[in-house]
C-alpha cells in the first residue's frame, strides 16, 4: 500500500494523523486490506470537507480532523449515499467510527467522538445470486491447462468453490499454507483468526498441477502462493478479482466474484443438512448473524425448491 500516494494533497494535520493511525493499525495486526479501507474512508472525508470549503462552515475541519463535528460527518454520509450507495456509506461509517475512536481514546485528541449518536445508514437487503455447479463448470472450462494462467486460475477457482473462503484469504495464501499431504489449506481470516480447511480430490489435483507449473515459473522463490503471469510478481486480490470477472465474461456469466462461491458453499452446506455451528467454524464466522446473512439467498432458493416439490395449488 502506497500510503504517501493515498494521503497526497491532504493538509498536514490530516496527513500526519492518518499516517499515525496506520502505524497503530499495523501494530494491532490489522491486515492490509482492512487498513486500506479504513484509511481510505478518512482520506475521503478529508477531501470532502476540503471541497465544501468555508461556505459550509467546514473550513476548520478540512484542515484538522480534531475540528470535525457531527454535522460534517452526517453531510459526508448523506453524500456517500447519494453518489455511491447505502452499503458503501455503511462501510465508511464503520471505518470512521474506528478513526475517531482512536483519536479520542488512544490519542486523546478529542473529548468524545463526533460519531456518537450518528445513525448507521440502512443497508438494503440484497440477495446475492448463487453460482451453481453448471455455471462453475462453464467458468472452469475457460481455463486452458496447457498455460500457466489457465492452470493457476483453475486452482484458485476450485479453492473458492471448495472451501467458501473469502477473496483476501485466498489471495494472501503463502506456499507454506498449502499441505498436500492432508489436502488442506490454512486460511488467515479477519481479526487474525486462523483456521485449517480441507479440500476435495479435484481441487487437490488442480493445486498440485499448479505447484508443478509454479516451480518452473519466474518468481518461484517468492513466498506468495499465487504468481502473476509475467514479471515474477505475486498475483494480489485485485488481480484475482479482475481475473474472475474476465473468466465469467468468457463463460457468458455476469457478475462472477469470489463471494458468490462463499454464498453457494453456505447454501450447499445447509441443503445437505450440515450443522450451522460447524459451518461457522469452516467459514471463519464468530456470530450466527453472518450465517443468517449468507444463508438468505440459499434459504430463498431452498424455499422455491420445496414449493415446486409440494406442488401447492396444482391439484385443483
C-alpha positions as CSV (number, residue, x, y, z in Angstrom):
1,X,0.0,0.0,0.0
2,X,1.4,3.4,-1.1
3,X,0.5,5.5,1.9
4,X,2.2,8.6,0.6
5,X,0.2,8.4,-2.6
6,X,-3.1,7.8,-0.7
7,X,-2.6,10.8,1.6
8,X,-1.1,13.1,-1.1
9,X,-2.5,16.6,-1.1
10,X,-4.1,16.4,2.4
11,X,-3.5,19.2,4.9
12,X,-0.6,18.4,7.3
13,X,-2.8,17.6,10.3
14,X,-4.8,15.0,8.4
15,X,-1.8,13.6,6.7
16,X,0.2,13.1,9.9
17,X,-2.7,11.7,11.9
18,X,-3.6,9.2,9.2
19,X,0.0,8.0,9.0
20,X,0.0,7.6,12.8
21,X,-3.3,5.7,12.6
22,X,-1.9,3.3,10.1
23,X,1.0,2.7,12.4
24,X,-1.4,1.9,15.2
25,X,-3.4,-0.4,12.9
26,X,-0.3,-2.3,11.8
27,X,0.8,-2.7,15.4
28,X,-2.5,-4.3,16.3
29,X,-2.1,-6.8,13.4
30,X,-4.8,-5.5,11.1
31,X,-4.5,-6.9,7.6
32,X,-3.5,-4.6,4.7
33,X,-6.9,-4.8,3.1
34,X,-8.7,-3.7,6.3
35,X,-6.1,-0.9,6.8
36,X,-6.5,0.4,3.3
37,X,-10.3,0.5,3.6
38,X,-10.1,2.3,7.0
39,X,-7.6,4.8,5.8
40,X,-9.4,5.5,2.5
41,X,-12.5,6.4,4.4
42,X,-10.6,9.0,6.4
43,X,-8.9,10.4,3.3
44,X,-12.3,10.6,1.5
45,X,-13.8,12.5,4.5
46,X,-10.8,15.0,4.5
47,X,-11.2,15.6,0.7
48,X,-15.0,16.0,1.1
49,X,-14.6,18.6,3.8
50,X,-11.9,20.5,1.7
51,X,-14.3,20.5,-1.3
52,X,-17.1,22.0,0.8
53,X,-14.9,24.9,2.0
54,X,-15.8,27.8,4.3
55,X,-19.2,28.4,2.7
56,X,-20.5,25.4,4.5
57,X,-18.6,26.1,7.8
58,X,-16.3,23.2,7.2
59,X,-13.0,25.2,6.8
60,X,-11.5,24.3,10.2
61,X,-12.4,20.6,9.9
62,X,-10.9,20.5,6.4
63,X,-7.6,21.4,7.9
64,X,-7.6,19.3,11.1
65,X,-9.7,16.2,11.9
66,X,-9.9,17.3,15.6
67,X,-12.3,20.1,14.4
68,X,-14.7,17.6,12.8
69,X,-18.2,17.7,14.1
70,X,-21.3,15.5,13.9
71,X,-22.9,17.7,11.2
72,X,-19.8,17.3,9.0
73,X,-19.9,13.6,9.1
74,X,-23.7,13.5,8.5
75,X,-23.2,15.6,5.4
76,X,-20.4,13.2,4.3
77,X,-22.6,10.2,5.0
78,X,-25.5,11.6,3.0
79,X,-23.2,12.4,0.1
80,X,-21.9,8.9,0.1
81,X,-25.5,7.5,-0.1
82,X,-26.4,9.9,-2.9
83,X,-23.2,9.4,-5.0
84,X,-22.3,5.8,-4.2
85,X,-24.7,3.6,-2.2
86,X,-26.1,2.9,1.3
87,X,-23.8,-0.1,1.5
88,X,-20.7,2.0,0.7
89,X,-21.8,4.7,3.2
90,X,-22.2,2.0,5.9
91,X,-18.7,0.8,5.3
92,X,-17.4,4.4,5.6
93,X,-19.4,4.9,8.8
94,X,-17.8,1.8,10.4
95,X,-14.3,2.9,9.3
96,X,-14.7,6.4,10.6
97,X,-16.0,5.1,13.9
98,X,-12.6,3.4,14.4
99,X,-10.7,6.5,13.3
100,X,-12.4,8.9,15.7
101,X,-12.4,6.3,18.5
102,X,-8.6,6.1,18.0
103,X,-8.4,9.9,18.1
104,X,-10.4,10.2,21.3
105,X,-9.3,7.1,23.3
106,X,-5.8,6.4,22.1
107,X,-4.5,9.8,21.1
108,X,-6.8,11.8,23.5
109,X,-7.1,14.5,20.8
110,X,-10.8,14.6,21.4
111,X,-13.0,14.6,24.5
112,X,-15.5,12.5,22.6
113,X,-16.0,11.0,19.2
114,X,-18.2,13.1,16.8
115,X,-19.5,9.7,15.6
116,X,-21.6,9.4,18.8
117,X,-25.3,9.4,18.1
118,X,-24.9,9.3,14.3
119,X,-27.1,6.6,12.9
120,X,-25.7,4.0,10.7
121,X,-27.0,4.1,7.1
122,X,-29.7,1.4,6.5
123,X,-28.3,-1.2,4.1
124,X,-30.9,-2.6,1.8
125,X,-31.4,-6.3,1.9
126,X,-30.0,-7.8,-1.2
127,X,-29.9,-11.4,-2.2
128,X,-26.6,-12.5,-3.7
129,X,-27.3,-14.7,-6.7
130,X,-25.9,-18.2,-6.2
131,X,-23.4,-19.6,-8.7
132,X,-24.3,-23.3,-9.3
133,X,-22.2,-26.2,-10.3
134,X,-23.1,-25.8,-14.0
135,X,-22.0,-22.2,-14.1
136,X,-18.8,-23.0,-12.2
137,X,-18.1,-25.7,-14.7
138,X,-18.6,-23.2,-17.5
139,X,-16.1,-20.8,-15.9
140,X,-13.6,-23.6,-15.3
141,X,-13.8,-24.6,-19.0
142,X,-12.2,-21.2,-19.9
143,X,-9.0,-22.3,-18.1
144,X,-6.5,-23.9,-20.5
145,X,-4.5,-26.5,-18.6
146,X,-1.6,-26.1,-21.1
147,X,-0.9,-22.5,-19.9
148,X,0.4,-21.1,-16.6
149,X,-2.5,-18.7,-16.2
150,X,-5.1,-21.4,-17.0
151,X,-3.7,-23.9,-14.5
152,X,-3.3,-21.2,-11.9
153,X,-6.8,-19.8,-12.4
154,X,-8.4,-23.3,-12.2
155,X,-6.7,-23.9,-8.8
156,X,-7.8,-20.5,-7.5
157,X,-11.5,-21.0,-8.6
158,X,-11.6,-24.6,-7.2
159,X,-10.3,-23.4,-3.8
160,X,-13.0,-20.7,-3.7
161,X,-15.6,-23.2,-4.7
162,X,-14.5,-26.0,-2.4
163,X,-13.7,-24.0,0.7
164,X,-16.0,-21.0,0.7
165,X,-13.0,-18.8,1.6
166,X,-13.0,-15.0,1.4
167,X,-11.4,-13.2,-1.6
168,X,-8.5,-11.9,0.6
169,X,-8.0,-15.2,2.4
170,X,-7.2,-17.0,-0.9
171,X,-5.3,-14.0,-2.4
172,X,-3.0,-13.8,0.6
173,X,-2.1,-17.5,0.8
174,X,1.6,-18.4,1.0
175,X,3.1,-21.7,-0.3
176,X,3.5,-22.8,3.3
177,X,-0.2,-22.6,3.8
178,X,-0.9,-25.5,1.5
179,X,-0.5,-29.1,2.8
180,X,-0.8,-31.6,0.0
181,X,-0.3,-34.5,2.5
182,X,-3.7,-33.8,4.1
183,X,-5.2,-31.8,1.2
184,X,-5.8,-28.8,3.3
185,X,-5.2,-25.1,3.4
186,X,-4.5,-22.7,6.3
187,X,-6.6,-19.6,5.9
188,X,-5.8,-16.3,7.7
189,X,-9.1,-14.7,8.4
190,X,-10.4,-11.5,9.8
191,X,-9.1,-10.4,13.2
192,X,-6.1,-12.6,13.0
193,X,-8.2,-15.8,13.2
194,X,-6.5,-18.8,11.6
195,X,-8.3,-22.0,10.5
196,X,-7.4,-25.1,8.5
197,X,-9.9,-26.3,5.9
198,X,-9.8,-29.5,3.8
199,X,-10.4,-29.6,0.1
200,X,-11.6,-32.4,-2.2
201,X,-9.6,-34.5,-4.7
202,X,-10.4,-32.4,-7.8
203,X,-9.2,-29.3,-6.0
204,X,-6.1,-31.2,-4.8
205,X,-5.3,-32.2,-8.4
206,X,-5.7,-28.6,-9.6
207,X,-3.5,-27.2,-6.8
208,X,-0.8,-29.9,-7.3
209,X,-0.8,-29.2,-11.1
210,X,-0.4,-25.5,-10.4
211,X,2.5,-26.1,-8.0
212,X,4.4,-28.0,-10.7
213,X,3.9,-25.2,-13.1
214,X,4.8,-22.7,-10.4
215,X,8.1,-24.4,-9.7
216,X,9.3,-23.5,-13.2
217,X,7.9,-20.0,-13.3
218,X,9.7,-16.7,-12.7
219,X,9.2,-15.7,-9.1
220,X,9.0,-19.3,-7.8
221,X,11.2,-18.2,-4.9
222,X,8.5,-15.8,-3.6
223,X,6.6,-16.9,-0.5
224,X,3.2,-15.9,-2.2
225,X,1.3,-18.9,-3.5
226,X,-0.2,-17.1,-6.5
227,X,2.1,-15.6,-9.1
228,X,1.3,-13.2,-11.9
229,X,1.7,-14.5,-15.4
230,X,4.6,-12.1,-16.1
231,X,7.2,-10.2,-14.2
232,X,7.8,-12.6,-11.3
233,X,5.4,-10.8,-9.1
234,X,2.6,-12.0,-6.8
235,X,-1.0,-12.0,-8.0
236,X,-2.9,-9.9,-5.5
237,X,-6.5,-9.7,-4.5
238,X,-7.4,-7.1,-7.1
239,X,-5.8,-9.1,-9.8
240,X,-7.8,-12.2,-8.8
241,X,-11.0,-10.1,-8.8
242,X,-10.3,-8.9,-12.3
243,X,-9.4,-12.5,-13.4
244,X,-12.7,-13.9,-12.1
245,X,-14.7,-11.2,-13.8
246,X,-12.8,-11.8,-17.1
247,X,-13.3,-15.6,-16.8
248,X,-17.0,-15.1,-16.1
249,X,-17.5,-12.9,-19.2
250,X,-15.7,-15.5,-21.4
251,X,-18.1,-18.1,-20.0
252,X,-21.1,-15.8,-20.6
253,X,-21.9,-15.4,-16.9
254,X,-22.2,-11.9,-15.5
255,X,-21.1,-10.8,-12.0
256,X,-18.6,-13.6,-11.2
257,X,-16.8,-12.9,-7.9
258,X,-15.4,-14.9,-5.0
259,X,-18.2,-14.2,-2.6
260,X,-20.8,-15.9,-4.8
261,X,-18.9,-19.2,-4.1
262,X,-18.9,-18.3,-0.4
263,X,-22.7,-17.9,-0.5
264,X,-23.1,-21.1,-2.5
265,X,-20.9,-23.0,0.0
266,X,-23.3,-22.0,2.8
267,X,-26.3,-22.9,0.6
268,X,-24.9,-26.4,-0.2
269,X,-23.9,-27.0,3.4
270,X,-27.4,-26.2,4.7
271,X,-29.1,-28.1,1.8
272,X,-27.1,-31.2,2.9
273,X,-28.3,-30.8,6.5
274,X,-25.0,-29.5,7.8
275,X,-24.7,-28.0,11.3
276,X,-24.7,-24.2,11.5
277,X,-22.0,-24.2,14.2
278,X,-19.7,-26.3,12.0
279,X,-20.3,-24.0,9.1
280,X,-19.4,-21.0,11.2
281,X,-16.1,-22.7,12.1
282,X,-15.3,-23.6,8.4
283,X,-16.1,-20.1,7.1
284,X,-14.5,-18.2,10.0
285,X,-17.6,-16.6,11.5
286,X,-17.9,-15.7,15.2
287,X,-21.5,-14.8,15.0
288,X,-24.5,-16.7,13.7
289,X,-25.8,-13.4,12.2
290,X,-23.3,-14.0,9.4
291,X,-24.7,-17.4,8.9
292,X,-28.2,-15.9,8.5
293,X,-26.9,-13.2,6.2
294,X,-25.0,-15.6,3.9
295,X,-27.9,-18.1,4.1
296,X,-30.5,-15.6,2.9
297,X,-30.0,-16.4,-0.8
298,X,-29.8,-20.1,0.0
299,X,-32.9,-20.0,2.1
300,X,-34.9,-18.4,-0.8
301,X,-33.6,-21.0,-3.2
302,X,-34.5,-23.9,-0.9
303,X,-37.9,-22.4,-0.3
304,X,-38.6,-22.3,-4.0
305,X,-37.4,-25.9,-4.4
306,X,-39.7,-27.0,-1.6
307,X,-42.6,-25.1,-3.2
308,X,-42.1,-26.9,-6.5
309,X,-41.8,-30.2,-4.8
310,X,-45.0,-29.7,-2.8
311,X,-47.0,-28.5,-5.8
312,X,-49.4,-26.4,-3.8
313,X,-52.3,-25.4,-5.9
314,X,-51.5,-27.8,-8.7
315,X,-54.1,-30.4,-7.6
316,X,-57.0,-28.2,-8.4
